[in-house]
């Protein structure tokens, strides 16, 4: 099944890298923007199969954009792309209805897997983010 994607990323270099990564995937169309508010408008207009949102964008961050997108499209799978593995950000992303959380450093290996997971109703947490959560909570469990 050919996918329609929305990529909201303010770096043209990262936008192009994502497009390059997805060349092997069955992608029908890609709509891109570098602004969070524009991402919301484009999601409403184009209704993509999956939206990939950068966290740090001008106009509106990716989590706030996801909240607004999900108000009109509650079932739209959204992936957050970020450099941060901070626990509060991961929690905020999933609380906003984001189904995939990818660290930019992991994107090369994991973006296609994340797209596949979220479009089939699953969730995806990149290994770097998962490792950060594990390391954060391991000491609390008293495991040596």
C-alpha positions as CSV (number, residue, x, y, z in Angstrom):
1,X,0.0,0.0,0.0
2,X,1.5,3.3,-1.1
3,X,1.7,5.8,1.7
4,X,1.0,9.5,1.9
5,X,3.4,11.2,4.3
6,X,3.6,14.6,6.0
7,X,7.2,15.6,7.0
8,X,7.4,18.7,9.2
9,X,11.1,19.4,9.8
10,X,12.7,22.9,9.7
11,X,16.0,21.7,8.5
12,X,16.1,21.2,4.7
13,X,19.0,18.8,5.1
14,X,17.1,16.6,7.5
15,X,14.0,16.8,5.2
16,X,16.1,15.5,2.3
17,X,17.7,12.8,4.5
18,X,14.3,11.6,5.4
19,X,13.2,11.5,1.8
20,X,16.4,9.6,0.9
21,X,15.7,7.1,3.7
22,X,12.2,6.5,2.4
23,X,13.2,5.8,-1.2
24,X,12.9,2.1,-0.6
25,X,9.5,2.4,1.1
26,X,6.3,2.3,-0.8
27,X,5.6,6.1,-0.6
28,X,3.1,7.6,-2.9
29,X,3.5,11.3,-1.9
30,X,5.3,13.4,0.6
31,X,4.2,16.9,1.7
32,X,6.9,18.9,3.6
33,X,7.0,22.0,5.7
34,X,9.4,23.5,8.2
35,X,6.8,25.2,10.5
36,X,4.6,23.7,13.2
37,X,1.5,25.7,12.4
38,X,1.9,24.9,8.7
39,X,2.1,21.2,9.7
40,X,-1.3,21.4,11.3
41,X,-2.8,23.1,8.3
42,X,-1.2,20.6,5.9
43,X,-2.3,17.6,8.0
44,X,-5.9,18.9,7.8
45,X,-5.7,19.5,4.0
46,X,-3.8,16.5,2.9
47,X,-4.8,13.9,5.6
48,X,-1.6,11.9,5.3
49,X,-1.4,8.2,6.3
50,X,1.5,9.1,8.7
51,X,2.7,12.5,9.9
52,X,6.4,12.9,11.0
53,X,6.9,16.0,13.1
54,X,10.1,17.5,14.4
55,X,9.9,18.6,18.0
56,X,11.7,21.9,17.6
57,X,10.1,23.9,14.8
58,X,9.3,27.6,14.4
59,X,5.7,28.6,15.0
60,X,4.8,25.6,17.1
61,X,6.6,22.6,18.4
62,X,5.8,19.1,17.3
63,X,3.9,18.0,20.4
64,X,1.6,21.0,20.3
65,X,1.1,20.5,16.5
66,X,0.2,16.8,17.2
67,X,-2.4,17.8,19.8
68,X,-4.1,20.1,17.2
69,X,-3.9,17.5,14.4
70,X,-5.4,14.8,16.6
71,X,-8.4,17.0,17.5
72,X,-9.6,16.7,13.9
73,X,-7.9,13.4,13.0
74,X,-7.8,11.3,16.2
75,X,-6.6,8.2,14.4
76,X,-3.8,9.8,12.4
77,X,-0.5,8.1,13.3
78,X,2.1,10.6,14.3
79,X,5.8,10.2,14.8
80,X,7.9,12.7,16.7
81,X,11.5,13.2,15.5
82,X,13.8,14.8,18.0
83,X,17.3,15.0,19.4
84,X,16.1,14.7,23.0
85,X,15.7,11.5,25.1
86,X,14.4,13.4,28.1
87,X,11.8,11.5,30.0
88,X,9.4,14.4,30.3
89,X,9.4,14.9,26.5
90,X,8.8,11.2,25.8
91,X,5.9,11.3,28.3
92,X,4.5,14.5,26.8
93,X,4.7,13.1,23.3
94,X,2.8,9.9,24.1
95,X,0.2,11.9,26.2
96,X,-0.4,14.0,23.2
97,X,-1.3,10.9,21.2
98,X,2.0,10.6,19.3
99,X,2.6,6.9,18.6
100,X,6.2,7.0,17.5
101,X,9.2,8.6,19.2
102,X,12.4,8.6,17.2
103,X,15.8,10.2,18.1
104,X,17.3,11.8,15.1
105,X,20.5,9.8,15.7
106,X,18.4,6.6,15.3
107,X,16.3,7.7,12.4
108,X,18.5,6.0,9.7
109,X,17.8,2.6,11.2
110,X,14.4,3.1,12.6
111,X,12.2,5.5,10.6
112,X,10.9,2.9,8.2
113,X,10.2,0.5,11.0
114,X,8.4,3.2,13.0
115,X,6.2,4.2,10.1
116,X,5.3,0.6,9.6
117,X,4.5,0.1,13.3
118,X,2.3,3.2,13.7
119,X,0.4,2.8,10.5
120,X,-0.6,-0.6,11.7
121,X,-1.9,0.7,15.0
122,X,1.3,0.0,17.0
123,X,3.7,2.3,18.8
124,X,7.5,2.7,18.4
125,X,10.2,4.0,20.7
126,X,13.6,4.2,19.1
127,X,16.4,2.3,20.9
128,X,18.2,5.4,22.1
129,X,15.0,6.7,23.8
130,X,14.2,3.3,25.2
131,X,17.7,3.0,26.6
132,X,17.4,6.5,28.2
133,X,14.2,5.4,30.0
134,X,15.7,2.1,31.0
135,X,18.7,3.8,32.5
136,X,16.5,6.3,34.3
137,X,14.3,3.7,36.0
138,X,16.8,0.9,36.5
139,X,18.3,2.5,39.7
140,X,14.9,3.1,41.1
141,X,14.1,-0.6,41.0
142,X,17.1,-1.5,43.1
143,X,18.6,-3.8,40.4
144,X,22.4,-4.2,40.7
